[in-house]
Amino acid sequence: MTDYRCINIDQACELIDQGAHVVDIRDEGSFGELHINQAFNLNNQNMPDYLAQADFDAPLIVCCYHGISSQSAAAYLVHQGFEQVYSLDGGFEAWRAQCPDRCAR
């Protein structure tokens, strides 16, 4: 993949079940309140550490509030060398509505 793809909630669930990683770019407070199970809160401050230990071959799903900001972050991560990057359509708000049982605090 040379660019990211936008995917819906069902596609994201399937990828996660197959081992995809999830990064959530929402602010730390919102992430701390509720997030996708096993997601990592990625921000400008922890980006270098994340990139230093990341598996660039594993599928990576990027999540934001509504699926807009995640597209820019996904494009950035593609340029950092990730092979399979996806932006979650509808963001966490759509995820929370459709998959409340797959959320964590």
Secondary structure by P-SEA (a helix, b strand, c coil): ccbbbbbcaaaaaaaaaabbbbbbcccaaaaaaccccccccccccaaaaaaaccccccbbbbbcccaaaaaaaaaaaaaacccbbbbbcccaaaaaacccccccc
